[in-house]
Each structure stands twice: as C-alpha cells, then as structure tokens.
C-alpha cells in the first residue's frame, strides 16, 4: 500500500489578508497620520468630542442594522431625522394642548446656553471682503464692509449679550477647536449651576 502524501496547508497570500482587512488598515493609517500631525489627537478629551459627534449616526446605524438584518431596507432615515427636528422645534415653541384647559410646555431653554461670539471689526471686514470676492460681488462702500458700521454692529451685539447675561468669547485669535472647547467648558459650568439650583 502506498502512502498518500498529505496535502500542503493552503496559505492565503498576505495581499488577500490586507484586502479583507482594508477598512481596519485604513483606520490604523488615518489614526497614525493624525497622531503625528496633531499632538492632541489621541487624548481623552478629543475621544469624548468625537464620540459625541458620532452618537447620532450610531443611533441611526443601530436602527438600520435591525432593518437590514430582517431583509428590509429603509431609505427614509434622513427625512425622519429632519422631521423629528422640525417636530421638536414646534413642540418647544408651541407645546402640546391637552384639551383639558392646560398645555404641556417643553422648556429646553433652562438647560441650553447662549454664547456670544465676537471678533475685531478689522477681522470681520476682512472676512466680509473675502466673501464678496468669492461671490464676484462688487466691493462697494456699503455698510457691509464699512469698518465703523461693523464696529457699531459688534458694540450692539455686546450690549445684547451683557443685558441678557450671556457669556462672550472673542474668537479673533482662537482656532475653531479652542472656541469649541471654551463653549463646552461654559456649558459644563452652566449645567452644574442648573443642577445646584
């Protein structure tokens, strides 16, 4: 009797493994790039911000997963989110009339925070001039780009912020990330003050 040689183990080439895992390879490459490009990228604070931004899409994806698992498909997710936003806004403005002589009001302003963002008149005029250039609009001497008119707009805004006790952040020398972090800090302080009441 002759022995049948054992078949050599089938090895999958490395290229096929990389193709199967291409999403994870791309994720690792992106994480590596941004870790070197931005020193604050791999921090706990940034992870919290990213997770907050992803939360809405994650909830939508969870619902879509069950729809797809059952063999269906739902293309109305975006329109449902828009409708929910409109209904929530309407409820905040109008409440729900129970027909029994009283109305349920959804008062979100107790937990919300309004923050005033200001910049120097020079910076705002520069932004507006660039906007006019990008729109191929005539750069006339209108109040839109007049430094004294812009300064009066800023002063009026500051008076409104002060009258309503709204915090003000000067964004003239801040990056978007610094401004967002400052607003989040103000919001945390506001929520703690609301809880303490």
C-alpha positions, 0 to 999 in steps of 0.5 A: 500500500502506498502512502498518500502524501498529505496535502500542503496547508493552503496559505492565503497570500498576505495581499488577500489578508490586507484586502479583507482587512482594508477598512481596519488598515485604513483606520490604523493609517488615518489614526497614525497620520493624525497622531503625528500631525496633531499632538492632541489627537489621541487624548481623552478629551478629543475621544469624548468630542468625537464620540459625541459627534458620532452618537447620532449616526450610531443611533441611526446605524443601530436602527438600520442594522435591525432593518437590514438584518430582517431583509428590509431596507429603509431609505427614509432615515434622513427625512425622519431625522429632519422631521423629528427636528422640525417636530421638536422645534414646534413642540418647544415653541408651541407645546402640546394642548391637552384639551383639558384647559392646560398645555404641556410646555417643553422648556429646553431653554433652562438647560441650553446656553447662549454664547456670544461670539465676537471678533475685531471689526478689522477681522470681520471686514476682512472676512466680509471682503473675502466673501464678496470676492468669492461671490464676484460681488462688487466691493462697494462702500456699503455698510457691509464692509464699512469698518465703523458700521461693523464696529457699531454692529459688534458694540450692539451685539455686546450690549445684547449679550451683557443685558441678557447675561450671556457669556462672550468669547472673542474668537479673533485669535482662537482656532475653531477647536479652542472656541469649541472647547471654551463653549463646552467648558461654559456649558459644563459650568452652566449645567452644574449651576442648573443642577445646584439650583 
